[in-house]
Amino acid sequence: MEKEAKKASKVEQKVSILMKGYENRSHVLRKQIGEAYKQLGSSIIEYESFRGLHQLEALAIPSRIEVLFLDFFKTSNFFYLLFH
């Protein structure tokens, strides 16, 4: 019985050594996955923000161009009248 207990103890130590490596690796991977998940969340927020900004800018561009053309024509008309 004592012989079997020693044998079982040695096997348990070997298993413990093997499992400790797996546990350490698991801990590291869990940490990396958590960090990647946080980064994904930040990236999604950034993407949604820039997508919204892009949509707002796309809506604003035609009116900005129109204002610039009106200013240009007013200015050019002013200079035409001024010098003729």
C-alpha positions as CSV (number, residue, x, y, z in Angstrom):
1,M,0.0,0.0,0.0
2,E,2.8,2.4,0.9
3,K,4.5,1.6,-2.5
4,E,1.3,2.5,-4.4
5,A,0.9,5.8,-2.4
6,K,4.5,6.8,-3.3
7,K,3.8,5.9,-6.9
8,A,0.5,7.9,-6.9
9,S,2.3,10.8,-5.2
10,K,4.9,10.9,-8.0
11,V,2.3,10.7,-10.7
12,E,0.4,13.5,-9.0
13,Q,3.5,15.6,-9.0
14,K,4.1,15.0,-12.7
15,V,0.5,15.9,-13.5
16,S,0.8,19.0,-11.3
17,I,3.9,20.1,-13.2
18,L,2.2,19.5,-16.5
19,M,-1.0,21.2,-15.4
20,K,0.8,24.2,-14.0
21,G,2.2,25.0,-17.4
22,Y,-1.2,24.7,-18.9
23,E,-2.7,26.9,-16.2
24,N,0.0,29.6,-16.7
25,R,-0.6,29.5,-20.5
26,S,-4.4,29.7,-19.9
27,H,-3.9,32.7,-17.7
28,V,-1.7,34.5,-20.2
29,L,-4.2,33.8,-23.0
30,R,-7.2,34.9,-21.0
31,K,-5.4,38.2,-20.3
32,Q,-4.5,38.7,-24.0
33,I,-8.1,37.9,-25.0
34,G,-9.4,40.4,-22.5
35,E,-7.1,43.1,-23.8
36,A,-8.0,42.3,-27.4
37,Y,-11.7,42.5,-26.5
38,K,-11.2,45.9,-24.9
39,Q,-9.3,47.1,-28.0
40,L,-12.1,45.8,-30.2
41,G,-14.6,47.8,-28.2
42,S,-12.6,50.9,-28.6
43,S,-12.1,50.3,-32.3
44,I,-15.9,49.8,-32.7
45,I,-16.6,53.1,-31.0
46,E,-14.0,54.9,-33.1
47,Y,-15.4,53.4,-36.3
48,E,-19.0,54.4,-35.4
49,S,-17.8,57.9,-34.5
50,F,-16.0,58.4,-37.8
51,R,-18.8,56.8,-39.8
52,G,-21.2,59.3,-38.2
53,L,-18.8,62.1,-38.9
54,H,-18.5,61.0,-42.5
55,Q,-22.3,61.0,-43.0
56,L,-22.6,64.5,-41.5
57,E,-19.8,65.8,-43.7
58,A,-21.3,64.1,-46.8
59,L,-24.6,66.0,-46.0
60,A,-22.8,69.3,-45.4
61,I,-20.5,69.3,-48.4
62,P,-23.1,70.3,-51.0
63,S,-24.2,73.4,-49.0
64,R,-20.6,74.4,-48.3
65,I,-19.8,74.2,-52.0
66,E,-22.9,76.3,-52.8
67,V,-21.9,78.9,-50.3
68,L,-18.4,79.0,-51.8
69,F,-19.7,79.4,-55.3
70,L,-22.1,82.2,-54.2
71,D,-19.2,84.0,-52.4
72,F,-17.0,83.5,-55.5
73,F,-19.7,84.9,-57.9
74,K,-20.5,87.8,-55.6
75,T,-16.8,88.7,-55.3
76,S,-16.2,88.3,-59.0
77,N,-19.3,90.3,-59.8
78,F,-18.1,93.0,-57.4
79,F,-14.7,93.2,-59.0
80,Y,-16.3,93.3,-62.5
81,L,-18.5,96.2,-61.5
82,L,-15.6,97.9,-59.8
83,F,-13.3,97.8,-62.7
84,H,-15.7,98.3,-65.6
